């Protein structure tokens, strides 16, 4: 693994918000070198030492690219690649591993976006990352935009009507979805029951019991900590205390 010399860091990250990179390897020195060097190069880096830890970190971090070792203490990096992409289908994956047999390479290239063998050059890893990130950006720009609302770890894809929390998809009724997107589209603002009745149900006046019932159903499905009652005023979507 080469980390020194004038060619160690010749590449800069793509412009804009730092790309989120998840490094998964059970060798402490590999994790430390990659995490430190990639951070210095301008990436936002998180690390994990096992498959279980990687899934836990990815749930809240939502990485754009994962650098995965194949040999992990609790399973195969190949299996981890599949499980991460089940939850994060747009995740880019590069294998960084000592497994250099032809069969392993073919398996890895069939699953991921690249395969780098140890010992490796950090400069090559950064170059591969930048190429992959540009490819992922181009892929996203070719697709229709589906706006995503986020409050804490709750996400709502507005056009595809997908709702998830910590990576777990939730099933909502059309009315529940409308109420949730209305509140999440105004994070931190307090919306009255009467206003929700007007905007979601189309009733200028009436019994707000329907609103209270839907809010109760949403809290049961979503879980605690995101939809709050501000007594005497209404409801707000906010991560933590109202």
N, C-alpha and C positions, 0 to 999 in steps of 0.2 A: 504494500500500500504506500503510495507516494503522496506526501503532504507538503513537501518543501520545494524550494527552488523557484525561479522566476515564472515558471509556467503553472504553478500549483493553483492559482486562482485567476485565470485569464478571462473568466466569463462573469457577466453580471446577470442578476435576475431580470425577468421581464419587467417593464415599467408598470407602475401602479401599486396596488396593495400587495404586500409580501405574500408569496405563495405559501400555503400551509403544507408542510412536509412531515410525514410520520415515518420515523426510522425504527425498524423492528429487527433486533439482533440480540442474541443472548450473550455475546462477547462484550464485556464492559468497555474495553478499549476501543472497539469498533464503533460502538454507540457514541462514546465521548468524542472521538475524532470527527465523525460525521456530523454530530449535532453542533459541535463548536465551529467547524469549518463552514457548514451550510448557513449557520446563523451569521457568521462573519460576512458571508457572501450576500446576505440580504434576505434570506428565507426565514419564515416563521416555522420553527422546528419543535416537534414533540417526539418523545422516544418511548419505546416499550421493550421489555426483555422476554416476552412470551406472547403466544397467540391470545390468551385470555386477557392479558393486560392491553394488547393492541386493540382488541374489540372494544374494551371499556374506554380507552382513550379516544378512539375514533368516534364513538357515539356522541360525545359532546364537542369534539374538536372539528369533525367533518373535514379531514384532510383532502387536498386536491391530488396529491401523489403520495404513495407509500413505497418506501424502500424496504424490501422484505428479504430476510435470510430464508433459505429453504429448510435448514435444520434448526428447529426450535425445541425447547425442552418439553412442550406439551402438544406437539403435533407438527405437521408439515406446513411450510410456507405456501405450498400449492393449495392446500385446503384453506388456509387463512385467506389467501387471495380470493377464493370463491366466496367465502362467508362475508368478507368485507364488501365485496361488490354486490352481494344480495341486498345489503342495506344502503350502500353508496354506489349506485350503478355507474356513475360517471368518474369514479376514482381511477386515476392513472397508477399503474404499478410497474416498478422496476425491481427485478430480483438482483440482489447483491449477495453472492454466495460462493463458497468454496467448491460446490458441486459442479464439476466441469465435464462430466460424462455427456456424450452426445444425446443420450436418452433424456437426461435431465434438462439439457438445453432446449431440446425440442418440446418437452412438456412445458417448460417455463415460457418459451416464446409463444406457445399456443394459448397460454392463459393471460400473459401480461404484455406490456408494451416494450419490454427490453430485458436483457439478461447480461449482467456484468459479473465476471468471475474474480475471486480473490486470488492473489493480491491485486488491488485495483488502484488506479490513480484518482484522487479526489477531483482533479480537474476534469477527468472524463465523466465522473458522476454528475458534476455541475453542468457540463455541456449536455449530457443526455437529459437532465432535468429540464433545462431551458428549451430544448427541442420538443420534448414531450408536452410541456406547458403551452408552447405556441400551438402545437397540434390540437390540444384539448380546447384552447380558446377558439381556434378556427372551427372546430366541430360544434361548439356551442353557438357560435355566431351564425351558423348555417341553419339552426333550428328556430322555430317560432319561440318567442320569449314567453315563459310562463312565470309571471310575477310570484315571488315567494314572500309571505309575511312571517316574521319571526318575533316571538316574545319568549325570552329565556330559551329553553330547549324545545319549545313547541314551534312547529313549522307548518304553514299552510300554503300549498301550491294552488293559486287562485283559479287558473284555467282548467287544470286537470283534476281539481277537487280532491287532492290528496292531503291528508292531515297526518302528521306523525309527531311523536314525542320520544326523544332519546332513541330515535331510529325505529320505533315501533309504530306501525300504521294504525290509525283509529278509524272506525266506521261511524260516520255521522249521518243523520237524516238531512234532507235539503234545508229545513228550517234551522236546525242546529248549525249547519255550515254557514248559513247567511248571518246568523247572530254572531258567531265566532269571528268571521271575517270582518264584520262591521266593527267589532270591538278591537280586534288586532290591527285593523287599519288606522286606528286612532290610539296607539299605545300610550297609557298614562292618563288619557282624558276620561272623565267621568261622563257616562251616557245614561240618561234617565230611562226608566221603564217605559214611560209614555213615548219618548223619542224612538226607542227600539220598536215599540208597537207600530208607530207610524212608518218607520223606514223599512222594516222587515215584513210586517203583516199588511201594511197599507191602510191601517185604521187610524184616523186622526184622533179619535176618542174611543174609549172602551175599557174593558176589564183587562188589567195587566197580569192576571193570573197566568195566562199563556206564556208571558215573558219569564215569569218566575219559574215556571215548570221547565222551560227549555234551559235556563241557566243552571238549574239543579241537575238536569240530565248531562249537560256539558261538563260540569264539575266532576260528576261521577265517572265519566269516560276519560277526561283529560287528566284528572288527578289534582292534587292541591298545589297552591302557590302561584297560580297565574290569573284566575278570574276572581276578582274581589268585589265585595259589596261595600259601598260607601253610604252608610246609613243616612237616609233622608234625601239622598241625591241620585243614586243609581249604581251602575257597575263600571268597572274598569279592568282592562287587561294590562297587567304589569307583573314583572318577575320579582317576587318577594312581597313584602308588606305593602298594603295600599297607602 
